[in-house]
Amino acid sequence: MGIFDWLRSAPECPCSPPAKAWVEEGLSWLCREFPENIFTGKRLILPTGEFFPEPYHGTDEDVEILLRRVCDYMQVDRSRVVLDLMTGGDKTLLVNEEGHYIASVGGTYEDAGDYAAIHLDVSALEDPIQVVGTLAHELAHHRLMGEQRVTGDEFDNELLTDLTTVALGLGLFLASSPRNWRSQYFKWEGTDFNRPEYMSPLMFGYALAHLAWFENESRPRWAKHIPYEARHSLNASLRYLSATGDSSFTLAALRES
């Protein structure tokens, strides 16, 4: 291969085949469950003053303001959400067999009957991007489990929860949250491909690329708000989709659903 032949090579999807299929099937399902989503006109929420105008200093009051805004963006009644700021306690770091640190839990969700209880680690309040991402993830659990769309026992429970934040407009924040997604691997059923417990940057990039593809944007301005690895996947995915159209999640299929 010549030094510039890579410029003419056929674009490839950055995700593994099972991850690619899962993202497409997941987005199709979510759009049926949530007709108001970013692929049908719901606004993509950005980490800017337009969407979060209040100053943030990591106080309890600041977190409450963020929660109210995230509830509004994800169409959750704030009065039905109980927020518990918990102390993380022992911060002993564990590693898996590959030497990657096992990610600590920044927040947890609990279905408390008529209420959604969100437990947020106070040690993770310094970064508003991470706080919004964690709140969005836990509220996505509520939209899925609390509204009885899933049981929570599914093999892809955390993956689907991540993807729900994408469909409901908060995906940029979760893609930017510093979770160590490499820490826990399983296998996609019937394959030798690794399946992360949470969405990887490659999967976030591929999911978000569908939005740019639907809107005929070759360089979406919002891409600057996600880290390099997810942004690189977004760009590669967009080239792939634009060149091949190879996705079961298409604008035509969305309009027919």
N, C-alpha and C positions, 0 to 999 in steps of 0.2 A: 504493500500500500504506500502510495506517495505521501509526502509530507502534508499536502493539502487535501488528500482524498477524503478525510473525515468530514470536510465541509459538504461533500456531495453524498455522503452515506445516508441511507434511509433512516429517518428518525425512529427511535425506539421508546417504548413506554418504560419509565424508570422503575415501575413497580413490578414485582414478580407476577406471573400469570394469576395465581389464586388471589393475591392482594388486589390486583386490577379488577378482577371479576367481582370481588367482595365490595369494593368501593362503588362500582356501578350499580350492583344490585341493591346495596344499602341506600344509595341516593334515590333510586327509583322508589323503594319502599317508603322512605321518609317523605318524599314529595306527595305520596298518596296519603300518608298519615297526617301531614301538615301542609295543606294546600297553600298556605301563606308562607313562602320560603324565599331564599335569595334567588332561586332559579325561576321564580314566577313574579318577581318584582319587589320582594321585601328588601329593604336596604341592608347592605353590608356594613356592619358597625366597624368603625375605624378607631384606633387609639389616638384620637385627636380631641381638641377642645370643643369641636362641634358636637360630639357625642358625650364627652365627659368634661364639662366646663369648669367644674369645681376644683380648687387646689387640693392636692393629696399629700398628707404628712403621716399616714399610717395609723391614725387614731381610730378608736372605736367608732366615732362619729363619721369619719371619712369612709370606713368600711360600710357603714349603714347607707351612706349616700350611693356608693357603688352598687350595693345590693339592690337598692330601689331602682336604679337605672337598668341593671341587668335583668331584673324581674320584668320591667316594662318592655325591654327589647325582646325578651323570650316569652312574653305574654303569660306571665305567672302572677297571680294575685299576691302582692307582698304581705297582705294581712294573713295569708295562709302559710307563711314561711317563718320558722323559728330559727334564729341565728345564734349559734353557740360558739364563742371564741374560746378555744381550748388551748391548754399548755401542752406542747409536744412531749415534754418529759425527756426520757433517755434518747439521745441522738446518736447512739452507737451505729456506725456505718457497717453494713454487711455487703459482701461482694458475692457475685455468682461465680460459676466455674470458669467463666471467661475473664474474670477480673473486673467486671463492670459493677459499680455500686448499685445496689438494689434501691430503687427510688423510695423515698419516704412519702408518707401520705400528707398532702397539704390540706385536704378536706375530705369529709365523708358525708354521705347522704343517709338519712333514716326516714322511712315512711312511718309517720306518727299518726296514722288514722286520717283525720281530716286535715292534718298539717304535714308540711315537709320540714324536717329538721336538718339543718346544715351545720356541721361542726367544722370550724375553720381553725387551723393551727396559727396561733398568734406569732409564731416565729417566721411566718411567711407573709407578713403584712407590709413589708418594706416596699415591695415592688408592686405598683398598681396593675401592671400588665398581668403578673402572676395571679393577683387577687381576682381580677376580672375573669381570667381563664379558669381558675378553680371554681368560682361561683357559677360560671356558665356551665361547667361540666356537671356540678352537683344539681343545678336546676334542670339540666338535660335528663339526669336520672329521674327527676320528678315528672317531667313531661312524658317519659317512657314508662317507668314503673308506677309512679304515683297515679297516672292516668290509665293504668292497666293496659298499656300497649304491649308490654313485655313482662315477664315474671322476674327477671334479674338472674335467672339460672342459665341463661343461654351462654354458649361458649364464647360468643363475641359481645358480651354485655358491655364491657368497658370500651371496646372498639366502636360499637354502635353509639354509645353515649358521646364519644368524641365526635363522631360523624354528625350527630344531631346538632352539636354546636355549630358545625359548618353550615348545615341546612338552615338553621335559625338565625344565622348572621354573625355569630361570635367566634368563628373559626380562626380568625387572625390572631386572637389572643391566646387560644390554646396552642396554636402552632408556634407561638413565641414563648410559651411557658417552659422553663428549664427542667422538664421531666426527663429522667434517664430511661427512655423507652427501650434501650438495649438490654436493660437489666433482667428482663424476664421474657424468655422465648418459649413458644410451643411450636407445633407443626400444624400447617393447614391440613385439614383432613384429607387423607389419601395421597399426600404429597410429601416430598422431603424439604419443602420450602419452609423457612422460619416464619412463624406468626407471632408478632409482638402482642403483649397484653393491651397496650394502648397504641393509638395511631402513630406511626413514624413520620418524620418530615417528608419522606417520599410519598406517603399516602395522603398527607395534608396537601402537598403540592398537586397531586393528581386530582384530588377531589375539587380543589379550588380552580384548577385549570378548566373544568367544565363550565364554570361561570364565565370566564373570559372567552371561552370558545363559543358559548351561546350568544355572547354580546359582541362577537367579532372584534375583540380587543387583542392585538398582538403583544402589546406592552401595557398591561393594566397598571394604572398609577398606584393602586393599593398594594401592589407587590412589594413596594419598598418597606412595608411595615412587617414583613416576616423575615426570619433569619435566612442566612445564605443557603443552607441545605434544602429547606422547604422552597425557597425562591428558585433555586436551581432546578428542583423537581418540577415546579410550576412551569418554568420556561420550557423544559424538555417535554413535559406532558402536553403543553399547548402546541408545540411544534408537531408532536406525534398526532394529536387529535386533528389538527388543521390539515395535515398531509394525508391521513388515512381515514379519518372518521370512524375509527375502530373503537366504538363504545356502545354498549347496549343502552346506556343512559344518554339519550339524544333529545334535542329540542322537539323533534317531531313526536317521539314517543311520549314526552312530557305533556304535549298538547292533547294527545289522545287519551291520556289517563284520567 
